[in-house]
Amino acid sequence: MGCKSLISVVNAGNQTVDANGVPSLGAIQRRRSCNMNLNGSGITIVQPGYYKVDVSAVVEPTAAGPVTLTLLENGVPVPGGIATDTPVAAGDSVTLNINTPIIRVFCNGSKTLTLRLSAAATVSTVSMTVEEK
């Protein structure tokens, strides 16, 4: 049994994200293999296979109401890759977690995974881990 690829990224600095904006994923904390890399605000996977993605974000929206974090695969929402919460007041902190079903990368392609936040907010921490299954 071989070593499975993994990448874990974290941004623990406060960042202001506009509605429908993309939070920055920060920096690589751990990486096994060169099949995945942090590419701007996304993680690019270049090796065919099946991958599990886990995301966590601490968000303080600028207004009360629902806030949604969506995992995107090449700009398209991933089925099951969504988390929503409704803070009572502006500035209330909520933690949004996404644990996706498996993402498949085919032999002749690559995929870039990014996040989209539905509401304007301050994101104090965002992390993403992608692990080959």
C-alpha positions in Angstrom: 0.0 0.0 0.0 1.5 3.3 -1.1 1.5 6.7 0.6 -1.7 8.7 -0.1 -1.4 12.3 -1.2 -2.5 15.0 1.2 -2.5 18.8 1.5 -3.6 20.9 4.4 -3.8 24.7 4.2 -4.7 27.3 6.8 -5.3 31.1 6.9 -5.6 32.3 10.5 -5.4 36.0 9.7 -8.5 38.1 9.6 -9.6 38.8 6.0 -12.5 40.8 4.7 -14.5 39.0 2.0 -17.2 40.6 -0.1 -20.5 38.9 -0.8 -19.9 36.0 -3.3 -16.2 36.5 -2.6 -13.4 33.9 -2.4 -11.5 33.7 0.9 -7.8 33.2 0.7 -6.6 29.8 1.9 -3.4 31.2 3.4 -0.4 28.8 3.4 0.4 25.1 3.2 0.7 23.5 6.7 1.3 19.9 5.5 1.8 18.3 2.2 2.6 14.7 1.1 3.4 14.3 -2.6 3.5 16.8 -5.3 0.1 15.9 -6.8 -1.6 18.9 -5.1 -0.6 22.5 -4.6 -1.9 25.8 -3.3 -2.6 27.9 -6.3 -3.7 31.4 -5.3 -7.0 31.0 -3.4 -7.4 27.4 -4.5 -5.9 23.9 -4.3 -5.1 22.3 -7.6 -5.1 18.5 -8.0 -3.2 17.1 -11.0 -3.1 13.4 -10.2 -6.1 11.2 -11.2 -7.9 9.6 -8.2 -10.5 10.0 -5.6 -10.2 12.8 -3.0 -11.9 13.7 0.3 -12.2 17.4 1.1 -12.8 18.9 4.6 -13.2 22.6 5.1 -13.8 24.8 8.2 -14.3 28.5 8.4 -15.0 30.9 11.2 -17.1 33.8 9.8 -18.5 37.0 11.2 -21.0 38.4 8.6 -21.5 42.2 8.4 -25.3 41.7 8.5 -27.7 39.3 10.2 -29.1 36.6 8.0 -28.0 33.3 6.4 -24.4 33.0 5.3 -23.3 30.1 3.1 -19.9 28.7 2.3 -19.7 26.7 -0.9 -16.9 24.4 -2.2 -16.3 24.9 -5.9 -14.7 22.5 -8.3 -13.3 24.4 -11.4 -15.8 27.1 -10.5 -18.8 24.8 -10.2 -20.5 24.0 -6.9 -19.7 20.5 -5.6 -22.9 18.5 -4.7 -22.9 18.2 -0.9 -20.2 20.8 -0.6 -22.1 23.5 1.2 -22.5 24.8 4.8 -25.1 27.4 5.9 -25.7 29.1 9.3 -27.8 32.1 10.3 -26.2 34.5 12.9 -28.7 36.5 14.9 -26.8 39.8 14.6 -24.1 41.4 12.4 -20.7 40.4 13.7 -21.9 37.2 15.4 -19.3 34.5 14.8 -20.4 31.2 13.1 -18.3 28.2 12.2 -19.1 26.6 8.8 -17.9 23.1 8.1 -17.9 21.2 4.8 -17.2 17.4 4.6 -17.7 16.5 1.0 -18.4 13.3 -0.7 -15.5 12.0 -2.7 -14.2 14.2 -5.6 -12.9 12.4 -8.7 -10.1 13.6 -10.9 -9.9 11.9 -14.3 -6.8 10.8 -16.1 -6.8 13.6 -18.6 -7.5 16.6 -16.4 -6.9 18.5 -13.2 -9.3 20.2 -10.7 -9.0 23.4 -8.7 -10.9 23.6 -5.5 -12.0 27.1 -4.2 -14.5 28.4 -1.7 -17.2 31.0 -2.1 -18.9 33.0 0.7 -22.4 34.2 0.1 -22.4 37.2 2.4 -19.9 40.0 3.1 -18.0 39.0 6.2 -14.7 38.9 8.2 -13.2 35.4 8.0 -10.9 34.9 11.0 -9.9 31.3 10.2 -10.3 29.1 7.1 -8.7 25.7 6.6 -9.0 23.1 3.9 -7.6 19.5 3.8 -7.6 17.4 0.7 -6.7 13.7 1.1 -6.4 11.1 -1.6 -8.6 8.0 -0.8 
